[in-house]
Amino acid sequence: MKFVAIADTHGKHRLLKTLPEADVLIHAGDISLIDDTHLAEDSGHQVEDFIKWFSGLDYKYKIFIAGNHDFYLEESADSFIRKRLPKNVFYLNDSEMTVAGFQLWGSPITPRYWDWAFNRERGTAINKHWKVIPVNTDILITHGPAYGTLDKSASGEHLGCKDLWKKIDQIKPKVHICGHIHESYGTEKSLETLFINASVVNEKYALVNPPIEFSL
């Protein structure tokens, strides 16, 4: 199976003119851009346009999670998913699915930073989400990175989640896909796991990074 991973399109999804051929496309969150000029209520328009674009792409399976900018999905996910998703598009929210025998599990949760969407306090609150990750997960998709792996900010600070790292160390998925920390785009192999930070934008939100391909 061929996979393509992207993340952090931040409203610029239609500028991704060429995507690699594959069986599965995975988006690891931050569909929307919320900043001084794009308010939280704009998230809904951006998400709906993303779904139109995403559903039209030529992949057998199209899978996405939300990120900390995606307030609309935090507030309206259930009704949105029931009404808007085509049959070949899948939204994971602390949930799992099977693709050609591979087990995928996805979550939008990130450690709290100010008051963004899907934030949880580090420690007990966020670990409640990681505890339910199935032990047979092959591809783990979380918006935020695990601590110490593709999680370094421009200032050199590690911003990932230590409890997520512990869970990955325990279950050893084949692949972990994240985004969130734009500066740490890339791949790394550790703990028998291929780690991918698939952010397509840099810290200035410029669309500079290509999608990342892998096969299982």
QUINOR-V540109 format. One record per run of one state. SS is the DSSP state (2 for helix, 1 for strand, 0 for the rest). FROM is the first residue (numbers start at 1). TO is the last residue. If there is no record, write none. Layout:
# QUINOR-V540109
ss->[SS:SS]
from->[FROM:FROM]
to->[TO:TO]
This chain:
# QUINOR-V540109
ss->[0:1:0:2:0:1:0:2:0:1:0:2:0:1:0:1:0:1:0:1:0:1:0:2:0:1:0:1:0:1:0:1:0:1:2:0:1:0:2:0:1:0:1:0:1:0:1:0:1:0:1:0]
from->[1:2:8:13:16:24:28:40:56:61:65:71:85:89:92:95:100:102:108:110:112:119:121:124:132:139:143:146:147:152:153:158:159:161:162:172:175:179:182:185:186:191:193:198:199:200:201:202:207:208:212:216]
to->[1:7:12:15:23:27:39:55:60:64:70:84:88:91:94:99:101:107:109:111:118:120:123:131:138:142:145:146:151:152:157:158:160:161:171:174:178:181:184:185:190:192:197:198:199:200:201:206:207:211:215:216]
